[in-house]
Amino acid sequence: MKKKPVIIIRNAKSYDFGGGERFPVFLAETLAKNEMTPIVVSRSKKLLDFANDRSVPSVRGWWWSNQNWSGARVLLFPIYLLWQVVLFFWYLQLFIRKKPMAVHIQSKDDFIAATFAGKLAGARVIWTDHADLKHIWLNVRTWYKNPVGKLVHFAARFADAITMVSQSEKTLVTGHIKNTGVLNKIRVVYNGVEDESALYADQNKEPDFTFCVASRLVTDKGINEVIEAFTMLQKNTPNVKLWLMGDGPEADTFKDKTAGNEQIIFLGHQKRPLEYMARAHVFVHPTYHEGFSVALVEASMLGLPIIATSVGGNTEIIINETTGLLVPAKDSQALRRVMARLYEDAKLRSKLGSSAREQYLGQFVFSNIVSSEFIPLYKGDLS
């Protein structure tokens, strides 16, 4: 049987490499096991390197780093339209050559150009929103604002389905639009990961009690708060360590803030983050907002006790006092208290980690999600 091509498109800023950027590669790996030929298209070097490391076919696409068309830049909207025309023809030639059964789009400019090219090439077009549409469609109903958002909203009428990563994101997105045809296309499909826990079953924990954060290094991911909370905790518990894994435009600011503290370690971007997460004692996700955190699912898969802020999609993964501990965002004192609580209570750590692992097996095994949700959407079997 000839395998059916599926083209998966995701673009992002050069420093971004979170769940939304790993999702296309994980999806491609699962599709390849289901008689399909996935091809990842991106301009992101980190994403393409990740795909190459995991032997996933990829194509280096086009992407314009200028994503801000608000304020005075709205006067340059005709240039943006010209860019979309160029991008449309690039995607059209790609789709004509590859003949995909489905085009799965996951980034703003591509929502426009790749949707029209995909429909013209006879493919089914599926969108997945990685917490971007709530911003893209802001003020879309105000006639003189956000022309790019209006164009994305128009393109949405031609998509066959639009998937959201959480109920929280769906609520935020649907609050911006009224078009019934678009609203009826929207469905929630949670993200997930494959079970790789066996690879780390014999992994030794760090000698010092280690808290691990895996995130972009920016303020709104709660990096300041976790540094403050850890520094306070450290005064009474010297044998603790904080790992900050990831990259971002504010990395140097955070490094300067913690200069001289040898127990706060910046690991940078890691191609295999699970190797570090498995060695930590507690996973911390202190973000101010979240669509859906793949890192939380990975921590659950590894059976780690988790601390997360009670925002957005976090509350759809973490059940407080059952699969983790929830704290308010931007509250370093509350964060310090729960960090101390888990440091002191081994039984609680074990209970939370086991419950998180059990929930993962029931809800977030990615191959099950792909089989029950995405493949039927590609085939047109779900309405």
Secondary structure per residue as TSV (DSSP state, phi and psi in degrees):
chain	resnum	aa	ss	phi	psi
A	1	M	-	360.0	130.4
A	2	K	-	-72.4	130.3
A	3	K	-	-72.5	144.8
A	4	K	E	-97.0	126.6
A	5	P	E	-70.4	142.3
A	6	V	E	-132.2	126.8
A	7	I	E	-102.2	126.6
A	8	I	E	-114.6	121.8
A	9	I	E	-117.1	126.9
A	10	R	-	-148.8	127.4
A	11	N	-	-126.8	153.5
A	12	A	-	-163.1	168.6
A	13	K	-	-63.5	157.2
A	14	S	T	-60.2	-31.6
A	15	Y	T	-88.5	-8.8
A	16	D	-	-80.0	126.3
A	17	F	-	-157.2	74.8
A	18	G	S	-114.9	-151.5
A	19	G	H	-61.5	-36.9
A	20	G	H	-66.4	-27.0
A	21	E	H	-88.5	-27.4
A	22	R	H	-83.2	-25.5
A	23	F	H	-50.4	-47.9
A	24	P	H	-59.1	-36.2
A	25	V	H	-73.2	-44.0
A	26	F	H	-60.9	-40.9
A	27	L	H	-62.9	-44.5
A	28	A	H	-61.4	-42.1
A	29	E	H	-60.3	-41.3
A	30	T	H	-71.1	-40.5
A	31	L	H	-62.9	-35.8
A	32	A	H	-63.3	-24.0
A	33	K	T	-86.0	-2.0
A	34	N	T	-122.2	41.4
A	35	E	T	58.9	36.6
A	36	M	E	-128.2	157.9
A	37	T	E	-113.4	95.9
A	38	P	E	-83.5	146.1
A	39	I	E	-133.8	122.6
A	40	V	E	-91.4	130.3
A	41	V	E	-116.7	125.6
A	42	S	E	-161.9	158.6
A	43	R	S	-99.6	-12.6
A	44	S	-	-70.1	119.1
A	45	K	H	-64.1	-38.7
A	46	K	H	-63.8	-41.3
A	47	L	H	-67.4	-43.7
A	48	L	H	-64.9	-38.7
A	49	D	H	-64.1	-40.1
A	50	F	H	-63.1	-43.4
A	51	A	H	-62.1	-43.4
A	52	N	H	-63.7	-41.0
A	53	D	H	-61.7	-28.8
A	54	R	T	-105.1	15.4
A	55	S	T	59.4	37.5
A	56	V	-	-98.0	126.3
A	57	P	-	-58.9	137.8
A	58	S	E	-145.5	160.4
A	59	V	E	-132.0	133.6
A	60	R	E	-78.1	114.7
A	61	G	-	-95.6	-166.0
A	62	W	-	-108.8	143.6
A	63	W	-	-158.8	136.4
A	64	W	-	-99.1	121.3
A	65	S	S	-66.7	-22.0
A	66	N	-	-74.8	105.9
A	67	Q	-	-112.2	3.1
A	68	N	-	-104.3	109.5
A	69	W	-	-121.1	30.6
A	70	S	-	-97.4	174.2
A	71	G	G	61.3	-136.2
A	72	A	G	-66.6	-23.1
A	73	R	G	-68.0	-14.6
A	74	V	G	-61.3	-23.5
A	75	L	G	-66.5	-19.2
A	76	L	G	-92.6	12.2
A	77	F	H	-55.4	-35.9
A	78	P	H	-58.0	-32.5
A	79	I	H	-67.3	-38.1
A	80	Y	H	-63.8	-39.7
A	81	L	H	-61.8	-40.3
A	82	L	H	-64.0	-40.5
A	83	W	H	-59.8	-40.6
A	84	Q	H	-66.0	-34.9
A	85	V	H	-64.5	-45.6
A	86	V	H	-61.2	-45.2
A	87	L	H	-64.5	-38.6
A	88	F	H	-57.5	-47.8
A	89	F	H	-69.2	-32.5
A	90	W	H	-64.6	-45.3
A	91	Y	H	-66.3	-38.7
A	92	L	H	-60.5	-45.5
A	93	Q	H	-64.6	-35.4
A	94	L	H	-65.0	-44.6
A	95	F	H	-69.3	-35.4
A	96	I	H	-64.3	-37.7
A	97	R	H	-73.8	-40.9
A	98	K	H	-88.4	-22.6
A	99	K	-	51.5	58.4
A	100	P	-	-73.8	147.0
A	101	M	S	-75.2	-27.8
A	102	A	E	-148.2	148.9
A	103	V	E	-119.8	120.6
A	104	H	E	-110.2	107.0
A	105	I	E	-105.3	141.1
A	106	Q	-	-142.0	22.8
A	107	S	S	-152.1	157.9
A	108	K	H	-57.8	-62.7
A	109	D	H	-58.4	-36.2
A	110	D	H	-70.6	-26.7
A	111	F	H	-56.7	-31.1
A	112	I	H	-86.8	-69.5
A	113	A	H	-62.1	-46.1
A	114	A	H	-71.0	-28.2
A	115	T	H	-64.8	-50.0
A	116	F	H	-66.8	-38.2
A	117	A	H	-67.0	-40.5
A	118	G	H	-63.7	-43.5
A	119	K	H	-66.8	-39.0
A	120	L	H	-65.5	-31.2
A	121	A	T	-84.4	-0.1
A	122	G	T	83.8	17.4
A	123	A	-	-94.6	155.2
A	124	R	E	-76.2	141.5
A	125	V	E	-116.6	119.1
A	126	I	E	-117.1	133.3
A	127	W	E	-105.0	142.4
A	128	T	E	-123.6	125.5
A	129	D	E	-96.9	115.8
A	130	H	S	-94.6	56.1
A	131	A	S	69.4	30.0
A	132	D	-	-104.4	-34.4
A	133	L	H	-63.0	-27.8
A	134	K	H	-63.9	-25.1
A	135	H	H	-89.3	-42.1
A	136	I	H	-61.3	-37.2
A	137	W	T	-96.5	12.6
A	138	L	T	-64.0	131.7
A	139	N	T	61.8	21.5
A	140	V	T	-68.3	-18.7
A	141	R	T	-92.0	-0.4
A	142	T	S	-93.5	118.7
A	143	W	T	-60.2	-31.6
A	144	Y	T	-98.8	7.3
A	145	K	S	-118.6	154.3
A	146	N	-	53.7	63.6
A	147	P	H	-64.8	-32.3
A	148	V	H	-65.4	-44.3
A	149	G	H	-60.1	-37.8
A	150	K	H	-64.6	-37.8
A	151	L	H	-68.2	-40.4
A	152	V	H	-62.9	-41.1
A	153	H	H	-63.6	-39.5
A	154	F	H	-64.0	-42.9
A	155	A	H	-63.3	-30.0
A	156	A	H	-60.6	-25.5
A	157	R	T	-64.6	-21.5
A	158	F	T	-99.5	-8.2
A	159	A	-	-71.6	147.5
A	160	D	S	-81.8	-28.7
A	161	A	E	-159.5	150.2
A	162	I	E	-127.3	118.1
A	163	T	E	-104.4	138.9
A	164	M	E	-107.8	149.4
A	165	V	S	-83.7	-10.1
A	166	S	-	-160.6	160.9
A	167	Q	H	-62.9	-36.4
A	168	S	H	-58.6	-46.2
A	169	E	H	-66.0	-39.5
A	170	K	H	-60.2	-42.8
A	171	T	H	-61.9	-43.9
A	172	L	H	-66.5	-40.9
A	173	V	H	-70.3	-47.1
A	174	T	H	-68.3	-17.5
A	175	G	T	-69.0	-16.3
A	176	H	T	-92.9	-15.7
A	177	I	-	-128.1	157.5
A	178	K	-	-124.3	-13.9
A	179	N	-	-59.5	114.8
A	180	T	H	-62.6	-37.7
A	181	G	H	-61.1	-40.8
A	182	V	H	-71.2	-44.4
A	183	L	H	-57.8	-38.1
A	184	N	T	-70.7	-15.7
A	185	K	T	-84.2	-15.2
A	186	I	E	-84.4	132.6
A	187	R	E	-143.8	153.2
A	188	V	E	-92.6	126.1
A	189	V	-	-130.9	109.6
A	190	Y	-	-66.0	149.6
A	191	N	-	-81.1	171.8
A	192	G	-	-165.0	-177.6
A	193	V	B	-140.3	158.7
A	194	E	-	-77.1	153.7
A	195	D	-	-78.6	104.8
A	196	E	-	-112.7	17.0
A	197	S	G	-60.2	-31.6
A	198	A	G	-62.6	-27.4
A	199	L	G	-68.1	-20.5
A	200	Y	G	-119.3	13.7
A	201	A	T	-62.5	-31.3
A	202	D	T	-100.7	11.9
A	203	Q	-	-70.2	126.3
A	204	N	-	-77.1	141.6
A	205	K	-	-74.3	157.0
A	206	E	-	-61.4	147.0
A	207	P	S	-59.5	-42.3
A	208	D	S	-84.7	147.2
A	209	F	E	-66.0	119.6
A	210	T	E	-115.9	128.1
A	211	F	E	-99.5	133.9
A	212	C	E	-120.0	133.2
A	213	V	E	-119.3	132.3
A	214	A	E	-122.7	109.3
A	215	S	S	-167.4	163.1
A	216	R	-	-65.4	141.7
A	217	L	-	-90.5	81.1
A	218	V	S	-137.9	158.6
A	219	T	G	-56.7	-43.6
A	220	D	G	-75.4	3.1
A	221	K	G	-93.0	6.1
A	222	G	T	78.0	22.3
A	223	I	H	-66.7	-39.8
A	224	N	H	-59.6	-43.7
A	225	E	H	-66.1	-41.0
A	226	V	H	-70.3	-33.1
A	227	I	H	-65.7	-44.9
A	228	E	H	-63.2	-44.6
A	229	A	H	-62.9	-43.8
A	230	F	H	-65.1	-40.9
A	231	T	H	-62.3	-39.6
A	232	M	H	-66.6	-43.6
A	233	L	H	-62.1	-37.8
A	234	Q	H	-62.1	-26.3
A	235	K	T	-61.6	-34.6
A	236	N	T	-106.8	-10.4
A	237	T	-	-133.1	84.5
A	238	P	-	-68.6	-22.7
A	239	N	S	-91.0	47.8
A	240	V	E	-122.8	158.0
A	241	K	E	-141.5	146.9
A	242	L	E	-122.1	121.8
A	243	W	E	-101.5	128.6
A	244	L	E	-114.3	106.4
A	245	M	E	-106.2	124.6
A	246	G	-	138.3	179.7
A	247	D	-	-134.4	168.7
A	248	G	-	168.1	166.3
A	249	P	T	-66.9	-17.1
A	250	E	T	-105.6	14.5
A	251	A	H	-57.3	-44.6
A	252	D	H	-65.6	-34.4
A	253	T	H	-61.8	-45.4
A	254	F	H	-67.9	-36.4
A	255	K	H	-65.0	-40.5
A	256	D	H	-63.8	-39.1
A	257	K	H	-64.5	-31.3
A	258	T	T	-105.9	11.7
A	259	A	T	-55.2	131.9
A	260	G	T	94.9	-15.4
A	261	N	-	-93.0	100.0
A	262	E	T	-74.1	-9.2
A	263	Q	T	-91.0	-5.5
A	264	I	E	-104.0	114.2
A	265	I	E	-119.0	125.7
A	266	F	E	-93.4	115.3
A	267	L	E	-89.8	-14.0
A	268	G	E	71.1	-170.6
A	269	H	-	-70.3	129.7
A	270	Q	-	-121.3	128.2
A	271	K	S	-70.1	-25.4
A	272	R	-	-125.9	72.7
A	273	P	H	-64.4	-25.7
A	274	L	H	-64.1	-26.9
A	275	E	H	-62.5	-34.6
A	276	Y	H	-83.2	-42.8
A	277	M	H	-58.1	-40.2
A	278	A	T	-66.2	-23.7
A	279	R	T	-87.4	-11.5
A	280	A	-	-82.7	163.5
A	281	H	S	-95.7	-32.5
A	282	V	E	-141.9	138.4
A	283	F	E	-101.3	133.5
A	284	V	E	-122.2	132.8
A	285	H	E	-131.1	88.1
A	286	P	-	-93.7	24.5
A	287	T	-	-61.4	155.1
A	288	Y	S	-81.2	-27.0
A	289	H	-	-153.0	157.2
A	290	E	-	-161.2	131.1
A	291	G	S	-76.5	-62.7
A	292	F	-	-159.9	125.3
A	293	S	-	-97.8	111.6
A	294	V	H	-65.7	-32.2
A	295	A	H	-60.2	-38.1
A	296	L	H	-64.7	-39.0
A	297	V	H	-66.4	-39.8
A	298	E	H	-64.4	-42.0
A	299	A	H	-62.5	-39.1
A	300	S	H	-64.2	-42.5
A	301	M	H	-59.7	-36.5
A	302	L	T	-80.8	-5.8
A	303	G	T	72.2	31.6
A	304	L	-	-85.1	143.9
A	305	P	-	-69.0	140.6
A	306	I	E	-125.5	139.9
A	307	I	E	-117.1	129.8
A	308	A	E	-143.4	156.8
A	309	T	E	-79.4	148.5
A	310	S	S	-85.8	66.5
A	311	V	-	-131.0	149.1
A	312	G	T	46.2	-134.1
A	313	G	T	-69.5	-11.9
A	314	N	H	-56.5	-39.0
A	315	T	H	-75.1	-8.3
A	316	E	H	-92.7	-7.4
A	317	I	H	-108.9	-44.0
A	318	I	-	-98.7	118.5
A	319	I	-	-95.2	114.9
A	320	N	B	-56.5	132.2
A	321	E	T	70.7	3.6
A	322	T	T	-118.9	-60.3
A	323	T	T	-107.2	8.3
A	324	G	B	164.9	-177.0
A	325	L	E	-117.8	130.8
A	326	L	E	-103.5	140.4
A	327	V	E	-132.7	158.1
A	328	P	-	-65.3	148.8
A	329	A	T	-70.0	153.6
A	330	K	T	63.1	26.3
A	331	D	-	-124.6	89.4
A	332	S	H	-67.5	-29.5
A	333	Q	H	-67.4	-45.3
A	334	A	H	-62.8	-38.7
A	335	L	H	-65.1	-42.1
A	336	R	H	-60.6	-41.2
A	337	R	H	-62.8	-43.4
A	338	V	H	-75.6	-29.9
A	339	M	H	-63.3	-42.9
A	340	A	H	-65.2	-38.7
A	341	R	H	-61.8	-44.4
A	342	L	H	-73.0	-32.2
A	343	Y	H	-61.0	-38.8
A	344	E	H	-87.0	-19.4
A	345	D	-	-118.8	91.9
A	346	A	H	-65.6	-35.8
A	347	K	H	-64.7	-39.9
A	348	L	H	-66.1	-41.8
A	349	R	H	-58.0	-44.9
A	350	S	H	-64.4	-43.0
A	351	K	H	-63.6	-47.4
A	352	L	H	-64.8	-43.1
A	353	G	H	-63.5	-41.3
A	354	S	H	-66.5	-41.7
A	355	S	H	-67.3	-38.3
A	356	A	H	-63.5	-42.1
A	357	R	H	-62.9	-42.9
A	358	E	H	-63.0	-42.9
A	359	Q	H	-64.2	-40.6
A	360	Y	H	-56.0	-48.6
A	361	L	H	-62.5	-30.2
A	362	G	H	-84.0	-27.0
A	363	Q	H	-127.0	-25.4
A	364	F	-	-123.9	21.2
A	365	V	B	-75.4	118.6
A	366	F	H	-65.8	-37.7
A	367	S	H	-60.7	-35.1
A	368	N	H	-67.2	-40.0
A	369	I	H	-65.7	-44.3
A	370	V	I	-63.1	-43.7
A	371	S	I	-66.4	-38.9
A	372	S	I	-88.9	-20.5
A	373	E	I	-118.9	-59.9
A	374	F	I	-74.9	-44.4
A	375	I	H	-61.1	-44.6
A	376	P	H	-59.6	-34.8
A	377	L	H	-66.3	-39.9
A	378	Y	H	-62.9	-35.1
A	379	K	H	-87.7	-9.7
A	380	G	T	78.9	23.9
A	381	D	-	-90.5	-9.5
A	382	L	-	-116.9	138.9
A	383	S	-	-104.5	360.0
